[in-house]
Amino acid sequence: MADIPGLAVLHYDTPDFQVVKGGTFVLCAISGERIPLDRLTYWSAEFQEAYRGAVEATQGFLRKRGV
């Protein structure tokens, strides 16, 4: 991934995430939209992805499961 100023690198766990590289936002794995870290509430520890909301989280799960 390109070096985007402000892009954080996280390790997603349950129920929290750990900051690997500091920044102010992550990118939604589905939409590509920026998600400020203070608004990040949806992610997958299994797939190591962040999601903008519940709809994107569901889409990510279904995509990874091949449904």
All heavy atoms as TSV, in Angstrom:
chain	resi	resn	atom	element	x	y	z
A	1	MET	N	N	0.855	-1.180	0.000
A	1	MET	CA	C	0.000	0.000	0.000
A	1	MET	C	C	0.896	1.236	0.000
A	1	MET	O	O	1.933	1.269	0.639
A	1	MET	CB	C	-0.901	-0.014	1.234
A	1	MET	CG	C	-1.859	1.157	1.268
A	1	MET	SD	S	-3.033	1.108	2.618
A	1	MET	CE	C	-3.955	-0.340	2.214
A	2	ALA	N	N	0.469	2.237	-0.701
A	2	ALA	CA	C	1.222	3.485	-0.799
A	2	ALA	C	C	1.342	4.143	0.569
A	2	ALA	O	O	0.512	3.932	1.446
A	2	ALA	CB	C	0.543	4.427	-1.779
A	3	ASP	N	N	2.376	4.935	0.724
A	3	ASP	CA	C	2.569	5.658	1.974
A	3	ASP	C	C	1.664	6.891	1.949
A	3	ASP	O	O	1.980	7.892	1.314
A	3	ASP	CB	C	4.040	6.045	2.131
A	3	ASP	CG	C	4.322	6.624	3.502
A	3	ASP	OD1	O	3.578	6.304	4.454
A	3	ASP	OD2	O	5.290	7.399	3.623
A	4	ILE	N	N	0.530	6.802	2.617
A	4	ILE	CA	C	-0.448	7.881	2.656
A	4	ILE	C	C	-0.269	8.632	3.971
A	4	ILE	O	O	-0.368	8.019	5.035
A	4	ILE	CB	C	-1.886	7.319	2.547
A	4	ILE	CG1	C	-2.042	6.517	1.255
A	4	ILE	CG2	C	-2.911	8.444	2.632
A	4	ILE	CD1	C	-3.332	5.727	1.177
A	5	PRO	N	N	0.005	9.930	3.924
A	5	PRO	CA	C	0.188	10.687	5.166
A	5	PRO	C	C	-1.032	10.551	6.083
A	5	PRO	O	O	-2.169	10.724	5.655
A	5	PRO	CB	C	0.352	12.129	4.692
A	5	PRO	CG	C	0.841	12.013	3.289
A	5	PRO	CD	C	0.176	10.772	2.738
A	6	GLY	N	N	-0.769	10.182	7.338
A	6	GLY	CA	C	-1.832	10.051	8.326
A	6	GLY	C	C	-2.433	8.666	8.429
A	6	GLY	O	O	-3.232	8.388	9.320
A	7	LEU	N	N	-2.073	7.770	7.496
A	7	LEU	CA	C	-2.627	6.418	7.505
A	7	LEU	C	C	-1.988	5.594	8.620
A	7	LEU	O	O	-0.765	5.422	8.660
A	7	LEU	CB	C	-2.391	5.731	6.159
A	7	LEU	CG	C	-2.908	4.302	6.030
A	7	LEU	CD1	C	-4.429	4.255	6.172
A	7	LEU	CD2	C	-2.461	3.702	4.707
A	8	ALA	N	N	-2.806	5.115	9.531
A	8	ALA	CA	C	-2.336	4.277	10.626
A	8	ALA	C	C	-2.288	2.821	10.176
A	8	ALA	O	O	-3.030	2.406	9.288
A	8	ALA	CB	C	-3.269	4.409	11.826
A	9	VAL	N	N	-1.416	2.059	10.798
A	9	VAL	CA	C	-1.372	0.615	10.594
A	9	VAL	C	C	-1.754	-0.010	11.922
A	9	VAL	O	O	-1.157	0.302	12.962
A	9	VAL	CB	C	0.028	0.145	10.149
A	9	VAL	CG1	C	0.081	-1.366	10.055
A	9	VAL	CG2	C	0.410	0.788	8.823
A	10	LEU	N	N	-2.765	-0.871	11.892
A	10	LEU	CA	C	-3.284	-1.468	13.114
A	10	LEU	C	C	-3.204	-2.979	13.058
A	10	LEU	O	O	-3.225	-3.577	11.981
A	10	LEU	CB	C	-4.754	-1.072	13.327
A	10	LEU	CG	C	-5.097	0.409	13.308
A	10	LEU	CD1	C	-6.589	0.604	13.533
A	10	LEU	CD2	C	-4.307	1.169	14.347
A	11	HIS	N	N	-3.139	-3.581	14.244
A	11	HIS	CA	C	-3.339	-5.024	14.373
A	11	HIS	C	C	-4.686	-5.176	15.047
A	11	HIS	O	O	-4.874	-4.735	16.182
A	11	HIS	CB	C	-2.244	-5.690	15.211
A	11	HIS	CG	C	-2.527	-7.144	15.426
A	11	HIS	ND1	N	-2.333	-8.080	14.452
A	11	HIS	CD2	C	-3.033	-7.799	16.494
A	11	HIS	CE1	C	-2.698	-9.260	14.915
A	11	HIS	NE2	N	-3.131	-9.108	16.154
A	12	TYR	N	N	-5.631	-5.771	14.327
A	12	TYR	CA	C	-6.996	-5.903	14.827
A	12	TYR	C	C	-7.099	-7.162	15.669
A	12	TYR	O	O	-6.678	-8.236	15.252
A	12	TYR	CB	C	-7.981	-5.957	13.660
A	12	TYR	CG	C	-7.883	-4.740	12.784
A	12	TYR	CD1	C	-7.181	-4.762	11.590
A	12	TYR	CD2	C	-8.471	-3.548	13.175
A	12	TYR	CE1	C	-7.078	-3.641	10.796
A	12	TYR	CE2	C	-8.375	-2.412	12.389
A	12	TYR	CZ	C	-7.676	-2.467	11.203
A	12	TYR	OH	O	-7.577	-1.343	10.425
A	13	ASP	N	N	-7.637	-7.003	16.862
A	13	ASP	CA	C	-7.814	-8.101	17.788
A	13	ASP	C	C	-9.230	-8.034	18.316
A	13	ASP	O	O	-10.025	-7.198	17.899
A	13	ASP	CB	C	-6.789	-7.985	18.926
A	13	ASP	CG	C	-6.372	-9.335	19.481
A	13	ASP	OD1	O	-7.043	-10.340	19.179
A	13	ASP	OD2	O	-5.378	-9.377	20.215
A	14	THR	N	N	-9.568	-8.878	19.242
A	14	THR	CA	C	-10.889	-8.858	19.859
A	14	THR	C	C	-10.704	-8.641	21.356
A	14	THR	O	O	-9.969	-9.401	21.975
A	14	THR	CB	C	-11.611	-10.201	19.613
A	14	THR	OG1	O	-11.663	-10.417	18.212
A	14	THR	CG2	C	-13.001	-10.205	20.169
A	15	PRO	N	N	-11.259	-7.644	21.951
A	15	PRO	CA	C	-12.219	-6.679	21.432
A	15	PRO	C	C	-11.579	-5.353	21.031
A	15	PRO	O	O	-12.306	-4.397	20.743
A	15	PRO	CB	C	-13.142	-6.456	22.634
A	15	PRO	CG	C	-12.213	-6.514	23.806
A	15	PRO	CD	C	-11.189	-7.580	23.417
A	16	ASP	N	N	-10.276	-5.263	20.992
A	16	ASP	CA	C	-9.581	-4.010	20.701
A	16	ASP	C	C	-8.624	-4.182	19.534
A	16	ASP	O	O	-8.444	-5.280	19.028
A	16	ASP	CB	C	-8.790	-3.534	21.927
A	16	ASP	CG	C	-9.681	-3.204	23.109
A	16	ASP	OD1	O	-10.682	-2.504	22.914
A	16	ASP	OD2	O	-9.365	-3.660	24.221
A	17	PHE	N	N	-7.998	-3.078	19.167
A	17	PHE	CA	C	-6.937	-3.112	18.173
A	17	PHE	C	C	-5.699	-2.466	18.771
A	17	PHE	O	O	-5.783	-1.705	19.724
A	17	PHE	CB	C	-7.351	-2.409	16.876
A	17	PHE	CG	C	-7.792	-0.981	17.049
A	17	PHE	CD1	C	-6.872	0.053	17.143
A	17	PHE	CD2	C	-9.146	-0.671	17.109
A	17	PHE	CE1	C	-7.283	1.366	17.300
A	17	PHE	CE2	C	-9.572	0.635	17.259
A	17	PHE	CZ	C	-8.634	1.652	17.359
A	18	GLN	N	N	-4.544	-2.789	18.214
A	18	GLN	CA	C	-3.277	-2.202	18.642
A	18	GLN	C	C	-2.706	-1.385	17.493
A	18	GLN	O	O	-2.754	-1.817	16.340
A	18	GLN	CB	C	-2.279	-3.292	19.032
A	18	GLN	CG	C	-2.738	-4.141	20.188
A	18	GLN	CD	C	-1.799	-5.318	20.415
A	18	GLN	OE1	O	-0.993	-5.692	19.565
A	18	GLN	NE2	N	-1.914	-5.919	21.580
A	19	VAL	N	N	-2.176	-0.233	17.821
A	19	VAL	CA	C	-1.567	0.637	16.812
A	19	VAL	C	C	-0.143	0.151	16.562
A	19	VAL	O	O	0.678	0.103	17.479
A	19	VAL	CB	C	-1.572	2.110	17.267
A	19	VAL	CG1	C	-0.870	2.988	16.240
A	19	VAL	CG2	C	-3.001	2.590	17.516
A	20	VAL	N	N	0.133	-0.235	15.326
A	20	VAL	CA	C	1.465	-0.674	14.920
A	20	VAL	C	C	2.258	0.520	14.414
A	20	VAL	O	O	3.441	0.671	14.708
A	20	VAL	CB	C	1.365	-1.766	13.829
A	20	VAL	CG1	C	2.731	-2.150	13.291
A	20	VAL	CG2	C	0.623	-2.985	14.357
A	21	LYS	N	N	1.589	1.368	13.621
A	21	LYS	CA	C	2.191	2.603	13.114
A	21	LYS	C	C	1.167	3.712	13.318
A	21	LYS	O	O	0.032	3.609	12.852
A	21	LYS	CB	C	2.525	2.473	11.628
A	21	LYS	CG	C	3.096	3.739	11.018
A	21	LYS	CD	C	3.357	3.563	9.531
A	21	LYS	CE	C	3.765	4.879	8.916
A	21	LYS	NZ	N	2.759	5.409	8.016
A	22	GLY	N	N	1.556	4.740	14.036
A	22	GLY	CA	C	0.646	5.827	14.360
A	22	GLY	C	C	0.105	6.553	13.145
A	22	GLY	O	O	0.733	6.603	12.093
A	23	GLY	N	N	-1.080	7.077	13.300
A	23	GLY	CA	C	-1.734	7.837	12.256
A	23	GLY	C	C	-3.077	8.317	12.768
A	23	GLY	O	O	-3.417	8.112	13.933
A	24	THR	N	N	-3.852	8.913	11.896
A	24	THR	CA	C	-5.144	9.454	12.313
A	24	THR	C	C	-6.330	8.708	11.735
A	24	THR	O	O	-7.457	8.921	12.155
A	24	THR	CB	C	-5.257	10.938	11.914
A	24	THR	OG1	O	-5.089	11.046	10.492
A	24	THR	CG2	C	-4.217	11.774	12.640
A	25	PHE	N	N	-6.088	7.825	10.760
A	25	PHE	CA	C	-7.192	7.114	10.128
A	25	PHE	C	C	-6.710	5.792	9.549
A	25	PHE	O	O	-5.511	5.547	9.407
A	25	PHE	CB	C	-7.822	7.955	9.009
A	25	PHE	CG	C	-6.891	8.191	7.847
A	25	PHE	CD1	C	-6.854	7.324	6.766
A	25	PHE	CD2	C	-6.039	9.288	7.836
A	25	PHE	CE1	C	-5.987	7.539	5.706
A	25	PHE	CE2	C	-5.174	9.517	6.783
A	25	PHE	CZ	C	-5.152	8.634	5.708
A	26	VAL	N	N	-7.680	4.930	9.212
A	26	VAL	CA	C	-7.441	3.711	8.439
A	26	VAL	C	C	-8.395	3.752	7.248
A	26	VAL	O	O	-9.285	4.600	7.190
A	26	VAL	CB	C	-7.666	2.430	9.270
A	26	VAL	CG1	C	-6.606	2.292	10.356
A	26	VAL	CG2	C	-9.064	2.381	9.853
A	27	LEU	N	N	-8.219	2.839	6.320
A	27	LEU	CA	C	-9.086	2.778	5.150
A	27	LEU	C	C	-10.053	1.613	5.263
A	27	LEU	O	O	-9.671	0.515	5.669
A	27	LEU	CB	C	-8.246	2.618	3.877
A	27	LEU	CG	C	-7.268	3.742	3.578
A	27	LEU	CD1	C	-6.427	3.396	2.348
A	27	LEU	CD2	C	-7.995	5.056	3.381
A	28	CYS	N	N	-11.294	1.860	4.870
A	28	CYS	CA	C	-12.305	0.809	4.845
A	28	CYS	C	C	-11.915	-0.208	3.772
A	28	CYS	O	O	-11.629	0.163	2.637
A	28	CYS	CB	C	-13.678	1.402	4.552
A	28	CYS	SG	S	-14.985	0.161	4.368
A	29	ALA	N	N	-11.923	-1.480	4.131
A	29	ALA	CA	C	-11.544	-2.541	3.197
A	29	ALA	C	C	-12.528	-2.689	2.046
A	29	ALA	O	O	-12.173	-3.226	0.999
A	29	ALA	CB	C	-11.430	-3.866	3.947
A	30	ILE	N	N	-13.747	-2.212	2.206
A	30	ILE	CA	C	-14.772	-2.343	1.171
A	30	ILE	C	C	-14.861	-1.082	0.322
A	30	ILE	O	O	-14.775	-1.135	-0.902
A	30	ILE	CB	C	-16.150	-2.655	1.789
A	30	ILE	CG1	C	-16.083	-3.948	2.600
A	30	ILE	CG2	C	-17.238	-2.715	0.724
A	30	ILE	CD1	C	-15.690	-5.174	1.802
A	31	SER	N	N	-15.033	0.060	0.958
A	31	SER	CA	C	-15.269	1.307	0.221
A	31	SER	C	C	-14.004	2.110	-0.066
A	31	SER	O	O	-14.011	2.973	-0.928
A	31	SER	CB	C	-16.252	2.191	0.998
A	31	SER	OG	O	-15.629	2.668	2.191
A	32	GLY	N	N	-12.950	1.859	0.706
A	32	GLY	CA	C	-11.734	2.651	0.560
A	32	GLY	C	C	-11.800	3.999	1.255
A	32	GLY	O	O	-10.851	4.777	1.203
A	33	GLU	N	N	-12.919	4.275	1.914
A	33	GLU	CA	C	-13.079	5.556	2.615
A	33	GLU	C	C	-12.200	5.614	3.856
A	33	GLU	O	O	-11.921	4.598	4.478
A	33	GLU	CB	C	-14.543	5.749	3.024
A	33	GLU	CG	C	-15.468	5.961	1.853
A	33	GLU	CD	C	-16.897	6.190	2.299
A	33	GLU	OE1	O	-17.111	7.069	3.162
A	33	GLU	OE2	O	-17.768	5.489	1.793
A	34	ARG	N	N	-11.822	6.836	4.214
A	34	ARG	CA	C	-11.037	7.056	5.426
A	34	ARG	C	C	-11.941	6.934	6.655
A	34	ARG	O	O	-13.045	7.470	6.669
A	34	ARG	CB	C	-10.394	8.439	5.415
A	34	ARG	CG	C	-9.324	8.565	4.370
A	34	ARG	CD	C	-8.692	9.925	4.385
A	34	ARG	NE	N	-7.631	9.985	3.396
A	34	ARG	CZ	C	-6.656	10.860	3.412
A	34	ARG	NH1	N	-6.611	11.791	4.338
A	34	ARG	NH2	N	-5.720	10.829	2.484
A	35	ILE	N	N	-11.447	6.235	7.654
A	35	ILE	CA	C	-12.168	6.089	8.922
A	35	ILE	C	C	-11.264	6.663	10.013
A	35	ILE	O	O	-10.202	6.087	10.302
A	35	ILE	CB	C	-12.458	4.613	9.252
A	35	ILE	CG1	C	-13.132	3.903	8.076
A	35	ILE	CG2	C	-13.293	4.510	10.523
A	35	ILE	CD1	C	-13.113	2.386	8.187
A	36	PRO	N	N	-11.652	7.777	10.638
A	36	PRO	CA	C	-10.844	8.310	11.744
A	36	PRO	C	C	-10.747	7.264	12.858
A	36	PRO	O	O	-11.729	6.551	13.144
A	36	PRO	CB	C	-11.641	9.527	12.215
A	36	PRO	CG	C	-12.520	9.889	11.049
A	36	PRO	CD	C	-12.824	8.594	10.356
A	37	LEU	N	N	-9.585	7.149	13.468
A	37	LEU	CA	C	-9.401	6.132	14.503
A	37	LEU	C	C	-10.397	6.274	15.645
A	37	LEU	O	O	-10.834	5.269	16.204
A	37	LEU	CB	C	-7.968	6.170	15.052
A	37	LEU	CG	C	-6.881	5.718	14.093
A	37	LEU	CD1	C	-5.532	5.708	14.797
A	37	LEU	CD2	C	-7.185	4.374	13.479
A	38	ASP	N	N	-10.777	7.510	15.965
A	38	ASP	CA	C	-11.726	7.692	17.068
A	38	ASP	C	C	-13.154	7.296	16.689
A	38	ASP	O	O	-14.044	7.274	17.534
A	38	ASP	CB	C	-11.684	9.117	17.616
A	38	ASP	CG	C	-12.094	10.176	16.594
A	38	ASP	OD1	O	-12.213	9.867	15.392
A	38	ASP	OD2	O	-12.283	11.333	17.018
A	39	ARG	N	N	-13.386	6.949	15.421
A	39	ARG	CA	C	-14.714	6.494	14.971
A	39	ARG	C	C	-14.699	5.049	14.498
A	39	ARG	O	O	-15.710	4.540	14.011
A	39	ARG	CB	C	-15.217	7.382	13.844
A	39	ARG	CG	C	-15.523	8.776	14.313
A	39	ARG	CD	C	-16.272	9.506	13.275
A	39	ARG	NE	N	-16.572	10.849	13.762
A	39	ARG	CZ	C	-17.117	11.766	13.031
A	39	ARG	NH1	N	-17.438	11.508	11.785
A	39	ARG	NH2	N	-17.359	12.957	13.536
A	40	LEU	N	N	-13.572	4.386	14.622
A	40	LEU	CA	C	-13.447	3.005	14.170
A	40	LEU	C	C	-14.143	2.068	15.155
A	40	LEU	O	O	-13.738	1.945	16.305
A	40	LEU	CB	C	-11.972	2.624	14.027
A	40	LEU	CG	C	-11.675	1.193	13.606
A	40	LEU	CD1	C	-12.289	0.888	12.244
A	40	LEU	CD2	C	-10.183	0.952	13.596
A	41	THR	N	N	-15.225	1.435	14.705
A	41	THR	CA	C	-15.964	0.506	15.565
A	41	THR	C	C	-16.162	-0.860	14.922
A	41	THR	O	O	-16.579	-1.791	15.600
A	41	THR	CB	C	-17.342	1.079	15.953
A	41	THR	OG1	O	-18.060	1.398	14.769
A	41	THR	CG2	C	-17.198	2.321	16.808
A	42	TYR	N	N	-15.896	-0.984	13.626
A	42	TYR	CA	C	-16.083	-2.255	12.930
A	42	TYR	C	C	-14.777	-2.705	12.307
A	42	TYR	O	O	-14.171	-1.974	11.527
A	42	TYR	CB	C	-17.141	-2.122	11.828
A	42	TYR	CG	C	-18.527	-1.877	12.348
A	42	TYR	CD1	C	-18.996	-0.579	12.525
A	42	TYR	CD2	C	-19.364	-2.935	12.665
A	42	TYR	CE1	C	-20.271	-0.343	13.006
A	42	TYR	CE2	C	-20.642	-2.712	13.148
A	42	TYR	CZ	C	-21.090	-1.418	13.318
A	42	TYR	OH	O	-22.353	-1.191	13.795
A	43	TRP	N	N	-14.358	-3.927	12.646
A	43	TRP	CA	C	-13.176	-4.522	12.040
A	43	TRP	C	C	-13.252	-6.017	12.203
A	43	TRP	O	O	-14.061	-6.541	12.965
A	43	TRP	CB	C	-11.876	-3.979	12.645
A	43	TRP	CG	C	-11.675	-4.309	14.093
A	43	TRP	CD1	C	-11.167	-5.471	14.623
A	43	TRP	CD2	C	-11.969	-3.471	15.204
A	43	TRP	NE1	N	-11.123	-5.407	15.985
A	43	TRP	CE2	C	-11.622	-4.173	16.369
A	43	TRP	CE3	C	-12.489	-2.198	15.333
A	43	TRP	CZ2	C	-11.781	-3.641	17.632
A	43	TRP	CZ3	C	-12.647	-1.671	16.595
A	43	TRP	CH2	C	-12.289	-2.387	17.726
A	44	SER	N	N	-12.394	-6.706	11.483
A	44	SER	CA	C	-12.311	-8.160	11.582
A	44	SER	C	C	-10.924	-8.548	12.068
A	44	SER	O	O	-9.930	-8.268	11.384
A	44	SER	CB	C	-12.579	-8.802	10.217
A	44	SER	OG	O	-12.267	-10.179	10.264
A	45	ALA	N	N	-10.866	-9.200	13.213
A	45	ALA	CA	C	-9.595	-9.722	13.705
A	45	ALA	C	C	-9.142	-10.882	12.823
A	45	ALA	O	O	-7.949	-11.055	12.566
A	45	ALA	CB	C	-9.734	-10.165	15.157
A	46	GLU	N	N	-10.093	-11.662	12.336
A	46	GLU	CA	C	-9.774	-12.807	11.486
A	46	GLU	C	C	-9.161	-12.365	10.163
A	46	GLU	O	O	-8.174	-12.936	9.697
A	46	GLU	CB	C	-11.038	-13.626	11.221
A	46	GLU	CG	C	-10.810	-14.832	10.344
A	46	GLU	CD	C	-12.065	-15.641	10.088
A	46	GLU	OE1	O	-13.168	-15.237	10.529
A	46	GLU	OE2	O	-11.947	-16.684	9.426
A	47	PHE	N	N	-9.752	-11.340	9.540
A	47	PHE	CA	C	-9.308	-10.903	8.220
A	47	PHE	C	C	-8.371	-9.698	8.259
A	47	PHE	O	O	-7.853	-9.283	7.223
A	47	PHE	CB	C	-10.515	-10.580	7.341
A	47	PHE	CG	C	-11.491	-11.716	7.231
A	47	PHE	CD1	C	-12.839	-11.512	7.442
A	47	PHE	CD2	C	-11.064	-12.997	6.935
A	47	PHE	CE1	C	-13.750	-12.545	7.336
A	47	PHE	CE2	C	-11.962	-14.057	6.835
A	47	PHE	CZ	C	-13.316	-13.823	7.039
A	48	GLN	N	N	-8.180	-9.099	9.464
A	48	GLN	CA	C	-7.315	-7.929	9.631
A	48	GLN	C	C	-7.730	-6.804	8.693
A	48	GLN	O	O	-6.923	-6.241	7.944
A	48	GLN	CB	C	-5.843	-8.301	9.444
A	48	GLN	CG	C	-5.293	-9.175	10.551
A	48	GLN	CD	C	-5.331	-8.464	11.902
A	48	GLN	OE1	O	-4.663	-7.446	12.094
A	48	GLN	NE2	N	-6.097	-8.992	12.851
A	49	GLU	N	N	-9.034	-6.463	8.752
A	49	GLU	CA	C	-9.594	-5.393	7.934
A	49	GLU	C	C	-10.451	-4.472	8.786
A	49	GLU	O	O	-11.058	-4.909	9.758
A	49	GLU	CB	C	-10.511	-5.972	6.844
A	49	GLU	CG	C	-9.820	-6.814	5.831
A	49	GLU	CD	C	-10.772	-7.349	4.775
A	49	GLU	OE1	O	-11.980	-7.526	5.049
A	49	GLU	OE2	O	-10.279	-7.577	3.653
A	50	ALA	N	N	-10.508	-3.216	8.365
A	50	ALA	CA	C	-11.384	-2.229	8.995
A	50	ALA	C	C	-12.561	-1.963	8.077
A	50	ALA	O	O	-12.440	-2.065	6.851
A	50	ALA	CB	C	-10.620	-0.923	9.230
A	51	TYR	N	N	-13.714	-1.603	8.683
A	51	TYR	CA	C	-14.922	-1.328	7.917
A	51	TYR	C	C	-15.552	-0.038	8.404
A	51	TYR	O	O	-15.559	0.245	9.599
A	51	TYR	CB	C	-15.929	-2.472	8.057
A	51	TYR	CG	C	-15.330	-3.822	7.754
A	51	TYR	CD1	C	-15.117	-4.750	8.757
A	51	TYR	CD2	C	-14.965	-4.160	6.459
A	51	TYR	CE1	C	-14.570	-5.987	8.490
A	51	TYR	CE2	C	-14.408	-5.397	6.172
A	51	TYR	CZ	C	-14.213	-6.311	7.194
A	51	TYR	OH	O	-13.655	-7.531	6.919
A	52	ARG	N	N	-16.149	0.699	7.467
A	52	ARG	CA	C	-16.792	1.976	7.800
A	52	ARG	C	C	-18.012	1.772	8.683
A	52	ARG	O	O	-18.296	2.565	9.563
A	52	ARG	CB	C	-17.176	2.703	6.524
A	52	ARG	CG	C	-17.771	4.083	6.753
A	52	ARG	CD	C	-18.139	4.703	5.464
A	52	ARG	NE	N	-19.155	3.874	4.832
A	52	ARG	CZ	C	-20.209	4.334	4.196
A	52	ARG	NH1	N	-20.376	5.626	4.049
A	52	ARG	NH2	N	-21.086	3.527	3.666
A	53	GLY	N	N	-18.772	0.716	8.450
A	53	GLY	CA	C	-19.990	0.473	9.218
A	53	GLY	C	C	-20.418	-0.979	9.133
A	53	GLY	O	O	-19.713	-1.826	8.578
A	54	ALA	N	N	-21.613	-1.250	9.652
A	54	ALA	CA	C	-22.123	-2.619	9.702
A	54	ALA	C	C	-22.350	-3.204	8.310
A	54	ALA	O	O	-22.096	-4.391	8.077
A	54	ALA	CB	C	-23.421	-2.650	10.502
A	55	VAL	N	N	-22.810	-2.387	7.383
A	55	VAL	CA	C	-23.060	-2.873	6.017
A	55	VAL	C	C	-21.751	-3.348	5.390
A	55	VAL	O	O	-21.679	-4.447	4.822
A	55	VAL	CB	C	-23.729	-1.775	5.155
A	55	VAL	CG1	C	-23.775	-2.173	3.695
A	55	VAL	CG2	C	-25.118	-1.468	5.681
A	56	GLU	N	N	-20.707	-2.547	5.510
A	56	GLU	CA	C	-19.409	-2.903	4.938
A	56	GLU	C	C	-18.810	-4.113	5.653
A	56	GLU	O	O	-18.176	-4.958	5.011
A	56	GLU	CB	C	-18.444	-1.718	4.995
A	56	GLU	CG	C	-18.830	-0.570	4.101
A	56	GLU	CD	C	-19.886	0.361	4.687
A	56	GLU	OE1	O	-20.291	0.185	5.856
A	56	GLU	OE2	O	-20.306	1.271	3.967
A	57	ALA	N	N	-19.008	-4.206	6.962
A	57	ALA	CA	C	-18.511	-5.361	7.710
A	57	ALA	C	C	-19.176	-6.643	7.217
A	57	ALA	O	O	-18.516	-7.673	7.034
A	57	ALA	CB	C	-18.747	-5.177	9.206
A	58	THR	N	N	-20.473	-6.583	6.983
A	58	THR	CA	C	-21.197	-7.742	6.467
A	58	THR	C	C	-20.713	-8.095	5.068
A	58	THR	O	O	-20.487	-9.275	4.751
A	58	THR	CB	C	-22.716	-7.474	6.454
A	58	THR	OG1	O	-23.134	-7.177	7.802
A	58	THR	CG2	C	-23.484	-8.668	5.921
A	59	GLN	N	N	-20.526	-7.089	4.222
A	59	GLN	CA	C	-20.027	-7.328	2.870
A	59	GLN	C	C	-18.636	-7.970	2.910
A	59	GLN	O	O	-18.346	-8.875	2.136
A	59	GLN	CB	C	-19.971	-6.031	2.083
A	59	GLN	CG	C	-21.323	-5.492	1.722
A	59	GLN	CD	C	-21.259	-4.101	1.092
A	59	GLN	OE1	O	-20.259	-3.397	1.194
A	59	GLN	NE2	N	-22.339	-3.717	0.443
A	60	GLY	N	N	-17.777	-7.495	3.807
A	60	GLY	CA	C	-16.438	-8.051	3.945
A	60	GLY	C	C	-16.478	-9.510	4.376
A	60	GLY	O	O	-15.749	-10.345	3.841
A	61	PHE	N	N	-17.340	-9.815	5.328
A	61	PHE	CA	C	-17.462	-11.195	5.800
A	61	PHE	C	C	-17.945	-12.094	4.669
A	61	PHE	O	O	-17.392	-13.168	4.431
A	61	PHE	CB	C	-18.434	-11.262	6.982
A	61	PHE	CG	C	-18.666	-12.653	7.474
A	61	PHE	CD1	C	-17.760	-13.262	8.325
A	61	PHE	CD2	C	-19.778	-13.372	7.078
A	61	PHE	CE1	C	-17.957	-14.554	8.775
A	61	PHE	CE2	C	-19.991	-14.665	7.514
A	61	PHE	CZ	C	-19.089	-15.253	8.371
A	62	LEU	N	N	-18.974	-11.666	3.966
A	62	LEU	CA	C	-19.522	-12.473	2.879
A	62	LEU	C	C	-18.511	-12.649	1.747
A	62	LEU	O	O	-18.384	-13.732	1.168
A	62	LEU	CB	C	-20.811	-11.850	2.353
A	62	LEU	CG	C	-21.991	-11.848	3.331
A	62	LEU	CD1	C	-23.176	-11.081	2.745
A	62	LEU	CD2	C	-22.395	-13.256	3.718
A	63	ARG	N	N	-17.773	-11.602	1.441
A	63	ARG	CA	C	-16.757	-11.670	0.389
A	63	ARG	C	C	-15.674	-12.683	0.752
A	63	ARG	O	O	-15.275	-13.514	-0.064
A	63	ARG	CB	C	-16.135	-10.290	0.184
A	63	ARG	CG	C	-15.063	-10.254	-0.902
A	63	ARG	CD	C	-14.338	-8.942	-0.911
A	63	ARG	NE	N	-13.551	-8.871	0.325
A	63	ARG	CZ	C	-13.045	-7.766	0.825
A	63	ARG	NH1	N	-13.238	-6.631	0.228
A	63	ARG	NH2	N	-12.346	-7.794	1.933
A	64	LYS	N	N	-15.209	-12.641	1.993
A	64	LYS	CA	C	-14.142	-13.556	2.429
A	64	LYS	C	C	-14.627	-14.986	2.516
A	64	LYS	O	O	-13.844	-15.915	2.349
A	64	LYS	CB	C	-13.586	-13.115	3.778
A	64	LYS	CG	C	-12.845	-11.802	3.737
A	64	LYS	CD	C	-11.529	-11.945	3.022
A	64	LYS	CE	C	-10.740	-10.669	3.164
A	64	LYS	NZ	N	-9.391	-10.783	2.661
A	65	ARG	N	N	-15.905	-15.172	2.793
A	65	ARG	CA	C	-16.468	-16.531	2.896
A	65	ARG	C	C	-16.935	-17.067	1.557
A	65	ARG	O	O	-17.400	-18.191	1.462
A	65	ARG	CB	C	-17.639	-16.538	3.883
A	65	ARG	CG	C	-17.238	-16.242	5.306
A	65	ARG	CD	C	-16.451	-17.392	5.873
A	65	ARG	NE	N	-16.180	-17.150	7.272
A	65	ARG	CZ	C	-15.049	-17.437	7.870
A	65	ARG	NH1	N	-14.089	-17.993	7.189
A	65	ARG	NH2	N	-14.867	-17.183	9.131
A	66	GLY	N	N	-16.833	-16.234	0.516
A	66	GLY	CA	C	-17.197	-16.681	-0.823
A	66	GLY	C	C	-18.692	-16.832	-1.025
A	66	GLY	O	O	-19.133	-17.622	-1.850
A	67	VAL	N	N	-19.467	-16.048	-0.270
A	67	VAL	CA	C	-20.926	-16.124	-0.386
A	67	VAL	C	C	-21.420	-15.092	-1.373
A	67	VAL	O	O	-20.967	-14.014	-1.455
A	67	VAL	CB	C	-21.593	-15.888	1.000
A	67	VAL	CG1	C	-23.098	-15.891	0.877
A	67	VAL	CG2	C	-21.119	-16.933	1.972
